[in-house]
């Protein structure tokens, strides 16, 4: 029961979402309230983060502390 935020780029060729993130989502299927998924369109693996929306991560942290 560990809250997780997963941020991914839909063009990531290093850590392919369908091979990794999707499996993680399925694992958390019974605890959806603990998993937040943020898809960043047209983004690759680097740089990390959500461009122009740092509050998404900050809000997640504040909600789960």
Predicted model as a PDB file, atoms N, CA, C, CB and O in Angstrom, pLDDT in the B-factor column:
MODEL        1                                                                  
ATOM      1  N   UNK A   1       0.831  -1.191   0.000  1.00 82.00           N  
ATOM      2  CA  UNK A   1       0.000   0.000   0.000  1.00 82.00           C  
ATOM      3  C   UNK A   1       0.874   1.254   0.000  1.00 82.00           C  
ATOM      4  CB  UNK A   1      -0.945  -0.001   1.214  1.00 82.00           C  
ATOM      5  O   UNK A   1       0.749   2.123   0.863  1.00 82.00           O  
ATOM      6  N   UNK A   2       1.753   1.320  -0.981  1.00 90.00           N  
ATOM      7  CA  UNK A   2       2.651   2.465  -1.127  1.00 90.00           C  
ATOM      8  C   UNK A   2       2.144   3.333  -2.274  1.00 90.00           C  
ATOM      9  CB  UNK A   2       4.126   2.002  -1.381  1.00 90.00           C  
ATOM     10  O   UNK A   2       2.019   2.844  -3.397  1.00 90.00           O  
ATOM     11  N   UNK A   3       1.850   4.607  -2.023  1.00 95.00           N  
ATOM     12  CA  UNK A   3       1.409   5.478  -3.109  1.00 95.00           C  
ATOM     13  C   UNK A   3       2.550   5.729  -4.096  1.00 95.00           C  
ATOM     14  CB  UNK A   3       0.883   6.813  -2.548  1.00 95.00           C  
ATOM     15  O   UNK A   3       3.697   5.940  -3.702  1.00 95.00           O  
ATOM     16  N   UNK A   4       2.209   5.702  -5.388  1.00 95.00           N  
ATOM     17  CA  UNK A   4       3.202   5.860  -6.441  1.00 95.00           C  
ATOM     18  C   UNK A   4       2.656   6.804  -7.502  1.00 95.00           C  
ATOM     19  CB  UNK A   4       3.581   4.491  -7.063  1.00 95.00           C  
ATOM     20  O   UNK A   4       1.486   6.725  -7.876  1.00 95.00           O  
ATOM     21  N   UNK A   5       3.517   7.699  -7.984  1.00 95.00           N  
ATOM     22  CA  UNK A   5       3.188   8.488  -9.161  1.00 95.00           C  
ATOM     23  C   UNK A   5       4.099   8.010 -10.277  1.00 95.00           C  
ATOM     24  CB  UNK A   5       3.349  10.033  -8.898  1.00 95.00           C  
ATOM     25  O   UNK A   5       5.320   7.962 -10.123  1.00 95.00           O  
ATOM     26  N   UNK A   6       3.495   7.660 -11.399  1.00 94.00           N  
ATOM     27  CA  UNK A   6       4.247   7.176 -12.544  1.00 94.00           C  
ATOM     28  C   UNK A   6       4.080   8.199 -13.667  1.00 94.00           C  
ATOM     29  CB  UNK A   6       3.765   5.746 -12.989  1.00 94.00           C  
ATOM     30  O   UNK A   6       2.975   8.423 -14.161  1.00 94.00           O  
ATOM     31  N   UNK A   7       5.189   8.809 -14.056  1.00 94.00           N  
ATOM     32  CA  UNK A   7       5.200   9.789 -15.135  1.00 94.00           C  
ATOM     33  C   UNK A   7       5.961   9.161 -16.294  1.00 94.00           C  
ATOM     34  CB  UNK A   7       5.851  11.157 -14.683  1.00 94.00           C  
ATOM     35  O   UNK A   7       7.083   8.683 -16.123  1.00 94.00           O  
ATOM     36  N   UNK A   8       5.354   9.165 -17.459  1.00 94.00           N  
ATOM     37  CA  UNK A   8       6.034   8.539 -18.595  1.00 94.00           C  
ATOM     38  C   UNK A   8       5.802   9.323 -19.878  1.00 94.00           C  
ATOM     39  CB  UNK A   8       5.560   7.098 -18.773  1.00 94.00           C  
ATOM     40  O   UNK A   8       4.781   9.988 -20.052  1.00 94.00           O  
ATOM     41  N   UNK A   9       6.770   9.225 -20.757  1.00 94.00           N  
ATOM     42  CA  UNK A   9       6.645   9.807 -22.077  1.00 94.00           C  
ATOM     43  C   UNK A   9       6.140   8.766 -23.044  1.00 94.00           C  
ATOM     44  CB  UNK A   9       7.976  10.383 -22.551  1.00 94.00           C  
ATOM     45  O   UNK A   9       6.632   7.637 -23.060  1.00 94.00           O  
ATOM     46  N   UNK A  10       5.162   9.131 -23.852  1.00 94.00           N  
ATOM     47  CA  UNK A  10       4.581   8.134 -24.751  1.00 94.00           C  
ATOM     48  C   UNK A  10       5.485   7.782 -25.940  1.00 94.00           C  
ATOM     49  CB  UNK A  10       3.256   8.636 -25.264  1.00 94.00           C  
ATOM     50  O   UNK A  10       5.144   6.907 -26.736  1.00 94.00           O  
ATOM     51  N   UNK A  11       6.633   8.455 -26.063  1.00 95.00           N  
ATOM     52  CA  UNK A  11       7.610   8.133 -27.118  1.00 95.00           C  
ATOM     53  C   UNK A  11       8.883   7.527 -26.525  1.00 95.00           C  
ATOM     54  CB  UNK A  11       7.961   9.397 -27.932  1.00 95.00           C  
ATOM     55  O   UNK A  11       9.913   7.468 -27.196  1.00 95.00           O  
ATOM     56  N   UNK A  12       8.816   7.085 -25.287  1.00 95.00           N  
ATOM     57  CA  UNK A  12       9.985   6.535 -24.598  1.00 95.00           C  
ATOM     58  C   UNK A  12      10.372   5.193 -25.216  1.00 95.00           C  
ATOM     59  CB  UNK A  12       9.703   6.371 -23.083  1.00 95.00           C  
ATOM     60  O   UNK A  12       9.593   4.240 -25.180  1.00 95.00           O  
ATOM     61  N   UNK A  13      11.573   5.120 -25.779  1.00 95.00           N  
ATOM     62  CA  UNK A  13      12.060   3.877 -26.377  1.00 95.00           C  
ATOM     63  C   UNK A  13      12.997   3.138 -25.425  1.00 95.00           C  
ATOM     64  CB  UNK A  13      12.778   4.167 -27.700  1.00 95.00           C  
ATOM     65  O   UNK A  13      13.387   2.003 -25.701  1.00 95.00           O  
ATOM     66  N   UNK A  14      13.364   3.773 -24.296  1.00 94.00           N  
ATOM     67  CA  UNK A  14      14.262   3.153 -23.317  1.00 94.00           C  
ATOM     68  C   UNK A  14      13.470   2.286 -22.344  1.00 94.00           C  
ATOM     69  CB  UNK A  14      15.057   4.232 -22.546  1.00 94.00           C  
ATOM     70  O   UNK A  14      13.796   1.118 -22.135  1.00 94.00           O  
ATOM     71  N   UNK A  15      12.437   2.861 -21.757  1.00 94.00           N  
ATOM     72  CA  UNK A  15      11.547   2.133 -20.849  1.00 94.00           C  
ATOM     73  C   UNK A  15      10.159   2.204 -21.482  1.00 94.00           C  
ATOM     74  CB  UNK A  15      11.562   2.745 -19.365  1.00 94.00           C  
ATOM     75  O   UNK A  15       9.378   3.113 -21.201  1.00 94.00           O  
ATOM     76  N   UNK A  16       9.872   1.244 -22.326  1.00 95.00           N  
ATOM     77  CA  UNK A  16       8.632   1.241 -23.101  1.00 95.00           C  
ATOM     78  C   UNK A  16       7.442   1.033 -22.166  1.00 95.00           C  
ATOM     79  CB  UNK A  16       8.667   0.139 -24.196  1.00 95.00           C  
ATOM     80  O   UNK A  16       7.399   0.063 -21.410  1.00 95.00           O  
ATOM     81  N   UNK A  17       6.488   1.943 -22.225  1.00 96.00           N  
ATOM     82  CA  UNK A  17       5.346   1.910 -21.314  1.00 96.00           C  
ATOM     83  C   UNK A  17       4.593   0.579 -21.366  1.00 96.00           C  
ATOM     84  CB  UNK A  17       4.397   3.045 -21.639  1.00 96.00           C  
ATOM     85  O   UNK A  17       4.297  -0.005 -20.323  1.00 96.00           O  
ATOM     86  N   UNK A  18       4.287   0.108 -22.548  1.00 95.00           N  
ATOM     87  CA  UNK A  18       3.505  -1.131 -22.669  1.00 95.00           C  
ATOM     88  C   UNK A  18       4.222  -2.331 -22.069  1.00 95.00           C  
ATOM     89  CB  UNK A  18       3.192  -1.409 -24.126  1.00 95.00           C  
ATOM     90  O   UNK A  18       3.573  -3.296 -21.665  1.00 95.00           O  
ATOM     91  N   UNK A  19       5.537  -2.288 -22.004  1.00 96.00           N  
ATOM     92  CA  UNK A  19       6.316  -3.403 -21.461  1.00 96.00           C  
ATOM     93  C   UNK A  19       6.628  -3.231 -19.978  1.00 96.00           C  
ATOM     94  CB  UNK A  19       7.606  -3.555 -22.235  1.00 96.00           C  
ATOM     95  O   UNK A  19       7.067  -4.177 -19.325  1.00 96.00           O  
ATOM     96  N   UNK A  20       6.409  -2.050 -19.451  1.00 95.00           N  
ATOM     97  CA  UNK A  20       6.783  -1.759 -18.062  1.00 95.00           C  
ATOM     98  C   UNK A  20       5.654  -1.099 -17.286  1.00 95.00           C  
ATOM     99  CB  UNK A  20       8.008  -0.867 -18.028  1.00 95.00           C  
ATOM    100  O   UNK A  20       5.103  -1.699 -16.362  1.00 95.00           O  
ATOM    101  N   UNK A  21       5.309   0.114 -17.646  1.00 95.00           N  
ATOM    102  CA  UNK A  21       4.279   0.864 -16.929  1.00 95.00           C  
ATOM    103  C   UNK A  21       2.937   0.177 -16.904  1.00 95.00           C  
ATOM    104  CB  UNK A  21       4.122   2.207 -17.534  1.00 95.00           C  
ATOM    105  O   UNK A  21       2.253   0.168 -15.881  1.00 95.00           O  
ATOM    106  N   UNK A  22       2.558  -0.401 -18.034  1.00 96.00           N  
ATOM    107  CA  UNK A  22       1.271  -1.100 -18.103  1.00 96.00           C  
ATOM    108  C   UNK A  22       1.233  -2.252 -17.093  1.00 96.00           C  
ATOM    109  CB  UNK A  22       1.019  -1.634 -19.536  1.00 96.00           C  
ATOM    110  O   UNK A  22       0.209  -2.471 -16.446  1.00 96.00           O  
ATOM    111  N   UNK A  23       2.335  -2.985 -16.955  1.00 95.00           N  
ATOM    112  CA  UNK A  23       2.402  -4.084 -15.987  1.00 95.00           C  
ATOM    113  C   UNK A  23       2.267  -3.554 -14.561  1.00 95.00           C  
ATOM    114  CB  UNK A  23       3.725  -4.863 -16.142  1.00 95.00           C  
ATOM    115  O   UNK A  23       1.624  -4.173 -13.713  1.00 95.00           O  
ATOM    116  N   UNK A  24       2.879  -2.406 -14.313  1.00 92.00           N  
ATOM    117  CA  UNK A  24       2.805  -1.788 -12.995  1.00 92.00           C  
ATOM    118  C   UNK A  24       1.363  -1.377 -12.693  1.00 92.00           C  
ATOM    119  CB  UNK A  24       3.749  -0.565 -12.910  1.00 92.00           C  
ATOM    120  O   UNK A  24       0.875  -1.582 -11.581  1.00 92.00           O  
ATOM    121  N   UNK A  25       0.691  -0.801 -13.676  1.00 94.00           N  
ATOM    122  CA  UNK A  25      -0.719  -0.426 -13.498  1.00 94.00           C  
ATOM    123  C   UNK A  25      -1.570  -1.652 -13.182  1.00 94.00           C  
ATOM    124  CB  UNK A  25      -1.256   0.278 -14.761  1.00 94.00           C  
ATOM    125  O   UNK A  25      -2.437  -1.602 -12.310  1.00 94.00           O  
ATOM    126  N   UNK A  26      -1.325  -2.745 -13.886  1.00 94.00           N  
ATOM    127  CA  UNK A  26      -2.085  -3.968 -13.632  1.00 94.00           C  
ATOM    128  C   UNK A  26      -1.839  -4.487 -12.219  1.00 94.00           C  
ATOM    129  CB  UNK A  26      -1.720  -5.045 -14.656  1.00 94.00           C  
ATOM    130  O   UNK A  26      -2.760  -4.989 -11.575  1.00 94.00           O  
ATOM    131  N   UNK A  27      -0.611  -4.370 -11.735  1.00 92.00           N  
ATOM    132  CA  UNK A  27      -0.277  -4.804 -10.384  1.00 92.00           C  
ATOM    133  C   UNK A  27      -1.069  -3.996  -9.348  1.00 92.00           C  
ATOM    134  CB  UNK A  27       1.241  -4.662 -10.134  1.00 92.00           C  
ATOM    135  O   UNK A  27      -1.501  -4.536  -8.330  1.00 92.00           O  
ATOM    136  N   UNK A  28      -1.254  -2.704  -9.616  1.00 92.00           N  
ATOM    137  CA  UNK A  28      -1.969  -1.821  -8.698  1.00 92.00           C  
ATOM    138  C   UNK A  28      -3.479  -1.803  -8.946  1.00 92.00           C  
ATOM    139  CB  UNK A  28      -1.422  -0.417  -8.812  1.00 92.00           C  
ATOM    140  O   UNK A  28      -4.189  -1.000  -8.341  1.00 92.00           O  
ATOM    141  N   UNK A  29      -3.970  -2.657  -9.808  1.00 92.00           N  
ATOM    142  CA  UNK A  29      -5.386  -2.666 -10.180  1.00 92.00           C  
ATOM    143  C   UNK A  29      -6.319  -2.670  -8.967  1.00 92.00           C  
ATOM    144  CB  UNK A  29      -5.679  -3.873 -11.047  1.00 92.00           C  
ATOM    145  O   UNK A  29      -7.355  -2.005  -8.987  1.00 92.00           O  
ATOM    146  N   UNK A  30      -5.971  -3.399  -7.927  1.00 90.00           N  
ATOM    147  CA  UNK A  30      -6.819  -3.488  -6.738  1.00 90.00           C  
ATOM    148  C   UNK A  30      -6.645  -2.304  -5.796  1.00 90.00           C  
ATOM    149  CB  UNK A  30      -6.525  -4.765  -5.995  1.00 90.00           C  
ATOM    150  O   UNK A  30      -7.366  -2.193  -4.804  1.00 90.00           O  
ATOM    151  N   UNK A  31      -5.705  -1.425  -6.092  1.00 90.00           N  
ATOM    152  CA  UNK A  31      -5.451  -0.265  -5.217  1.00 90.00           C  
ATOM    153  C   UNK A  31      -5.249   0.986  -6.052  1.00 90.00           C  
ATOM    154  CB  UNK A  31      -4.212  -0.509  -4.317  1.00 90.00           C  
ATOM    155  O   UNK A  31      -4.249   1.687  -5.899  1.00 90.00           O  
ATOM    156  N   UNK A  32      -6.198   1.267  -6.935  1.00 90.00           N  
ATOM    157  CA  UNK A  32      -6.089   2.394  -7.864  1.00 90.00           C  
ATOM    158  C   UNK A  32      -5.911   3.730  -7.150  1.00 90.00           C  
ATOM    159  CB  UNK A  32      -7.315   2.453  -8.745  1.00 90.00           C  
ATOM    160  O   UNK A  32      -5.321   4.659  -7.701  1.00 90.00           O  
ATOM    161  N   UNK A  33      -6.417   3.822  -5.940  1.00 92.00           N  
ATOM    162  CA  UNK A  33      -6.301   5.083  -5.196  1.00 92.00           C  
ATOM    163  C   UNK A  33      -4.853   5.389  -4.827  1.00 92.00           C  
ATOM    164  CB  UNK A  33      -7.157   5.031  -3.929  1.00 92.00           C  
ATOM    165  O   UNK A  33      -4.534   6.524  -4.471  1.00 92.00           O  
ATOM    166  N   UNK A  34      -3.988   4.406  -4.906  1.00 93.00           N  
ATOM    167  CA  UNK A  34      -2.576   4.599  -4.557  1.00 93.00           C  
ATOM    168  C   UNK A  34      -1.695   4.914  -5.764  1.00 93.00           C  
ATOM    169  CB  UNK A  34      -2.052   3.367  -3.866  1.00 93.00           C  
ATOM    170  O   UNK A  34      -0.530   5.276  -5.599  1.00 93.00           O  
ATOM    171  N   UNK A  35      -2.235   4.779  -6.966  1.00 95.00           N  
ATOM    172  CA  UNK A  35      -1.425   4.975  -8.166  1.00 95.00           C  
ATOM    173  C   UNK A  35      -1.946   6.145  -8.984  1.00 95.00           C  
ATOM    174  CB  UNK A  35      -1.407   3.705  -9.017  1.00 95.00           C  
ATOM    175  O   UNK A  35      -3.123   6.192  -9.340  1.00 95.00           O  
ATOM    176  N   UNK A  36      -1.067   7.079  -9.274  1.00 94.00           N  
ATOM    177  CA  UNK A  36      -1.365   8.193 -10.162  1.00 94.00           C  
ATOM    178  C   UNK A  36      -0.479   8.039 -11.393  1.00 94.00           C  
ATOM    179  CB  UNK A  36      -1.134   9.579  -9.452  1.00 94.00           C  
ATOM    180  O   UNK A  36       0.741   7.921 -11.278  1.00 94.00           O  
ATOM    181  N   UNK A  37      -1.103   8.043 -12.573  1.00 95.00           N  
ATOM    182  CA  UNK A  37      -0.363   7.882 -13.822  1.00 95.00           C  
ATOM    183  C   UNK A  37      -0.488   9.161 -14.641  1.00 95.00           C  
ATOM    184  CB  UNK A  37      -0.884   6.656 -14.628  1.00 95.00           C  
ATOM    185  O   UNK A  37      -1.590   9.653 -14.882  1.00 95.00           O  
ATOM    186  N   UNK A  38       0.655   9.691 -15.064  1.00 95.00           N  
ATOM    187  CA  UNK A  38       0.675  10.907 -15.870  1.00 95.00           C  
ATOM    188  C   UNK A  38       1.398  10.597 -17.178  1.00 95.00           C  
ATOM    189  CB  UNK A  38       1.367  12.089 -15.103  1.00 95.00           C  
ATOM    190  O   UNK A  38       2.586  10.273 -17.191  1.00 95.00           O  
ATOM    191  N   UNK A  39       0.658  10.705 -18.265  1.00 94.00           N  
ATOM    192  CA  UNK A  39       1.229  10.480 -19.597  1.00 94.00           C  
ATOM    193  C   UNK A  39       1.652  11.828 -20.181  1.00 94.00           C  
ATOM    194  CB  UNK A  39       0.202   9.758 -20.542  1.00 94.00           C  
ATOM    195  O   UNK A  39       0.861  12.769 -20.236  1.00 94.00           O  
ATOM    196  N   UNK A  40       2.903  11.904 -20.614  1.00 94.00           N  
ATOM    197  CA  UNK A  40       3.418  13.117 -21.246  1.00 94.00           C  
ATOM    198  C   UNK A  40       3.506  12.854 -22.754  1.00 94.00           C  
ATOM    199  CB  UNK A  40       4.826  13.527 -20.650  1.00 94.00           C  
ATOM    200  O   UNK A  40       4.386  12.122 -23.206  1.00 94.00           O  
ATOM    201  N   UNK A  41       2.596  13.449 -23.528  1.00 93.00           N  
ATOM    202  CA  UNK A  41       2.582  13.202 -24.955  1.00 93.00           C  
ATOM    203  C   UNK A  41       3.836  13.739 -25.658  1.00 93.00           C  
ATOM    204  CB  UNK A  41       1.348  13.819 -25.562  1.00 93.00           C  
ATOM    205  O   UNK A  41       4.381  14.779 -25.288  1.00 93.00           O  
ATOM    206  N   UNK A  42       4.266  13.010 -26.667  1.00 93.00           N  
ATOM    207  CA  UNK A  42       5.409  13.399 -27.499  1.00 93.00           C  
ATOM    208  C   UNK A  42       6.697  13.583 -26.701  1.00 93.00           C  
ATOM    209  CB  UNK A  42       5.092  14.676 -28.234  1.00 93.00           C  
ATOM    210  O   UNK A  42       7.539  14.406 -27.062  1.00 93.00           O  
ATOM    211  N   UNK A  43       6.854  12.833 -25.633  1.00 94.00           N  
ATOM    212  CA  UNK A  43       8.056  12.918 -24.798  1.00 94.00           C  
ATOM    213  C   UNK A  43       8.779  11.594 -24.797  1.00 94.00           C  
ATOM    214  CB  UNK A  43       7.703  13.332 -23.361  1.00 94.00           C  
ATOM    215  O   UNK A  43       8.167  10.527 -24.849  1.00 94.00           O  
ATOM    216  N   UNK A  44      10.100  11.683 -24.736  1.00 93.00           N  
ATOM    217  CA  UNK A  44      10.923  10.493 -24.633  1.00 93.00           C  
ATOM    218  C   UNK A  44      11.250  10.252 -23.160  1.00 93.00           C  
ATOM    219  CB  UNK A  44      12.220  10.633 -25.481  1.00 93.00           C  
ATOM    220  O   UNK A  44      10.520  10.704 -22.278  1.00 93.00           O  
ATOM    221  N   UNK A  45      12.336   9.546 -22.899  1.00 92.00           N  
ATOM    222  CA  UNK A  45      12.696   9.179 -21.527  1.00 92.00           C  
ATOM    223  C   UNK A  45      13.246  10.356 -20.727  1.00 92.00           C  
ATOM    224  CB  UNK A  45      13.715   8.064 -21.545  1.00 92.00           C  
ATOM    225  O   UNK A  45      12.924  10.503 -19.548  1.00 92.00           O  
ATOM    226  N   UNK A  46      14.052  11.178 -21.340  1.00 87.00           N  
ATOM    227  CA  UNK A  46      14.662  12.323 -20.646  1.00 87.00           C  
ATOM    228  C   UNK A  46      14.227  13.603 -21.309  1.00 87.00           C  
ATOM    229  CB  UNK A  46      16.203  12.221 -20.637  1.00 87.00           C  
ATOM    230  O   UNK A  46      14.009  13.579 -22.521  1.00 87.00           O  
ATOM    231  N   UNK A  47      14.082  14.716 -20.628  1.00 77.00           N  
ATOM    232  CA  UNK A  47      14.259  14.861 -19.191  1.00 77.00           C  
ATOM    233  C   UNK A  47      13.033  14.355 -18.431  1.00 77.00           C  
ATOM    234  CB  UNK A  47      14.536  16.321 -18.837  1.00 77.00           C  
ATOM    235  O   UNK A  47      11.925  14.291 -18.964  1.00 77.00           O  
ATOM    236  N   UNK A  48      13.266  14.005 -17.190  1.00 81.00           N  
ATOM    237  CA  UNK A  48      12.176  13.532 -16.341  1.00 81.00           C  
ATOM    238  C   UNK A  48      11.317  14.714 -15.900  1.00 81.00           C  
ATOM    239  CB  UNK A  48      12.727  12.768 -15.110  1.00 81.00           C  
ATOM    240  O   UNK A  48      11.741  15.867 -15.981  1.00 81.00           O  
ATOM    241  N   UNK A  49      10.132  14.421 -15.443  1.00 85.00           N  
ATOM    242  CA  UNK A  49       9.254  15.464 -14.924  1.00 85.00           C  
ATOM    243  C   UNK A  49       8.098  15.750 -15.856  1.00 85.00           C  
ATOM    244  CB  UNK A  49      10.033  16.729 -14.682  1.00 85.00           C  
ATOM    245  O   UNK A  49       7.975  15.149 -16.923  1.00 85.00           O  
ATOM    246  N   UNK A  50       7.253  16.676 -15.438  1.00 90.00           N  
ATOM    247  CA  UNK A  50       6.079  17.075 -16.209  1.00 90.00           C  
ATOM    248  C   UNK A  50       6.293  18.523 -16.641  1.00 90.00           C  
ATOM    249  CB  UNK A  50       4.746  16.910 -15.374  1.00 90.00           C  
ATOM    250  O   UNK A  50       6.212  19.429 -15.811  1.00 90.00           O  
ATOM    251  N   UNK A  51       6.562  18.753 -17.907  1.00 87.00           N  
ATOM    252  CA  UNK A  51       6.859  20.109 -18.366  1.00 87.00           C  
ATOM    253  C   UNK A  51       5.727  21.093 -18.063  1.00 87.00           C  
ATOM    254  CB  UNK A  51       7.138  20.096 -19.855  1.00 87.00           C  
ATOM    255  O   UNK A  51       4.578  20.879 -18.449  1.00 87.00           O  
ATOM    256  N   UNK A  52       6.073  22.161 -17.375  1.00 89.00           N  
ATOM    257  CA  UNK A  52       5.111  23.212 -17.096  1.00 89.00           C  
ATOM    258  C   UNK A  52       4.081  22.900 -16.039  1.00 89.00           C  
ATOM    259  CB  UNK A  52       4.423  23.552 -18.313  1.00 89.00           C  
ATOM    260  O   UNK A  52       3.192  23.716 -15.795  1.00 89.00           O  
ATOM    261  N   UNK A  53       4.167  21.746 -15.402  1.00 91.00           N  
ATOM    262  CA  UNK A  53       3.159  21.365 -14.398  1.00 91.00           C  
ATOM    263  C   UNK A  53       3.798  20.721 -13.172  1.00 91.00           C  
ATOM    264  CB  UNK A  53       2.137  20.403 -15.011  1.00 91.00           C  
ATOM    265  O   UNK A  53       3.428  19.604 -12.812  1.00 91.00           O  
ATOM    266  N   UNK A  54       4.739  21.389 -12.525  1.00 90.00           N  
ATOM    267  CA  UNK A  54       5.362  20.786 -11.338  1.00 90.00           C  
ATOM    268  C   UNK A  54       4.369  20.583 -10.197  1.00 90.00           C  
ATOM    269  CB  UNK A  54       6.515  21.656 -10.858  1.00 90.00           C  
ATOM    270  O   UNK A  54       4.615  19.787  -9.291  1.00 90.00           O  
ATOM    271  N   UNK A  55       3.255  21.296 -10.239  1.00 94.00           N  
ATOM    272  CA  UNK A  55       2.275  21.164  -9.161  1.00 94.00           C  
ATOM    273  C   UNK A  55       1.646  19.780  -9.115  1.00 94.00           C  
ATOM    274  CB  UNK A  55       1.192  22.207  -9.315  1.00 94.00           C  
ATOM    275  O   UNK A  55       1.174  19.358  -8.059  1.00 94.00           O  
ATOM    276  N   UNK A  56       1.627  19.065 -10.233  1.00 94.00           N  
ATOM    277  CA  UNK A  56       1.051  17.718 -10.247  1.00 94.00           C  
ATOM    278  C   UNK A  56       1.826  16.814  -9.285  1.00 94.00           C  
ATOM    279  CB  UNK A  56       1.066  17.124 -11.687  1.00 94.00           C  
ATOM    280  O   UNK A  56       1.233  16.078  -8.498  1.00 94.00           O  
ATOM    281  N   UNK A  57       3.141  16.879  -9.359  1.00 93.00           N  
ATOM    282  CA  UNK A  57       3.970  16.060  -8.468  1.00 93.00           C  
ATOM    283  C   UNK A  57       3.909  16.590  -7.040  1.00 93.00           C  
ATOM    284  CB  UNK A  57       5.432  16.029  -8.962  1.00 93.00           C  
ATOM    285  O   UNK A  57       3.821  15.810  -6.092  1.00 93.00           O  
ATOM    286  N   UNK A  58       3.956  17.901  -6.881  1.00 94.00           N  
ATOM    287  CA  UNK A  58       3.877  18.497  -5.543  1.00 94.00           C  
ATOM    288  C   UNK A  58       2.550  18.150  -4.873  1.00 94.00           C  
ATOM    289  CB  UNK A  58       4.048  20.027  -5.622  1.00 94.00           C  
ATOM    290  O   UNK A  58       2.525  17.815  -3.689  1.00 94.00           O  
ATOM    291  N   UNK A  59       1.460  18.227  -5.610  1.00 95.00           N  
ATOM    292  CA  UNK A  59       0.143  17.890  -5.053  1.00 95.00           C  
ATOM    293  C   UNK A  59       0.071  16.423  -4.654  1.00 95.00           C  
ATOM    294  CB  UNK A  59      -0.964  18.211  -6.063  1.00 95.00           C  
ATOM    295  O   UNK A  59      -0.515  16.087  -3.625  1.00 95.00           O  
ATOM    296  N   UNK A  60       0.663  15.545  -5.460  1.00 95.00           N  
ATOM    297  CA  UNK A  60       0.686  14.119  -5.129  1.00 95.00           C  
ATOM    298  C   UNK A  60       1.410  13.896  -3.800  1.00 95.00           C  
ATOM    299  CB  UNK A  60       1.370  13.307  -6.259  1.00 95.00           C  
ATOM    300  O   UNK A  60       0.935  13.164  -2.932  1.00 95.00           O  
ATOM    301  N   UNK A  61       2.569  14.541  -3.663  1.00 94.00           N  
ATOM    302  CA  UNK A  61       3.339  14.389  -2.427  1.00 94.00           C  
ATOM    303  C   UNK A  61       2.543  14.901  -1.227  1.00 94.00           C  
ATOM    304  CB  UNK A  61       4.681  15.138  -2.534  1.00 94.00           C  
ATOM    305  O   UNK A  61       2.481  14.236  -0.192  1.00 94.00           O  
ATOM    306  N   UNK A  62       1.940  16.071  -1.362  1.00 96.00           N  
ATOM    307  CA  UNK A  62       1.168  16.636  -0.250  1.00 96.00           C  
ATOM    308  C   UNK A  62      -0.032  15.767   0.108  1.00 96.00           C  
ATOM    309  CB  UNK A  62       0.697  18.044  -0.598  1.00 96.00           C  
ATOM    310  O   UNK A  62      -0.395  15.657   1.279  1.00 96.00           O  
ATOM    311  N   UNK A  63      -0.642  15.155  -0.892  1.00 93.00           N  
ATOM    312  CA  UNK A  63      -1.802  14.301  -0.636  1.00 93.00           C  
ATOM    313  C   UNK A  63      -1.457  13.028   0.112  1.00 93.00           C  
ATOM    314  CB  UNK A  63      -2.464  13.947  -1.928  1.00 93.00           C  
ATOM    315  O   UNK A  63      -2.297  12.478   0.824  1.00 93.00           O  
ATOM    316  N   UNK A  64      -0.226  12.555  -0.044  1.00 92.00           N  
ATOM    317  CA  UNK A  64       0.121  11.252   0.517  1.00 92.00           C  
ATOM    318  C   UNK A  64       1.122  11.298   1.687  1.00 92.00           C  
ATOM    319  CB  UNK A  64       0.680  10.395  -0.567  1.00 92.00           C  
ATOM    320  O   UNK A  64       1.649  10.261   2.090  1.00 92.00           O  
ATOM    321  N   UNK A  65       1.379  12.485   2.225  1.00 88.00           N  
ATOM    322  CA  UNK A  65       2.297  12.521   3.381  1.00 88.00           C  
ATOM    323  C   UNK A  65       1.510  12.444   4.661  1.00 88.00           C  
ATOM    324  CB  UNK A  65       3.164  13.798   3.370  1.00 88.00           C  
ATOM    325  O   UNK A  65       2.092  12.460   5.746  1.00 88.00           O  
TER     326      UNK A  65                                                      
ENDMDL                                                                          
END                                                                             
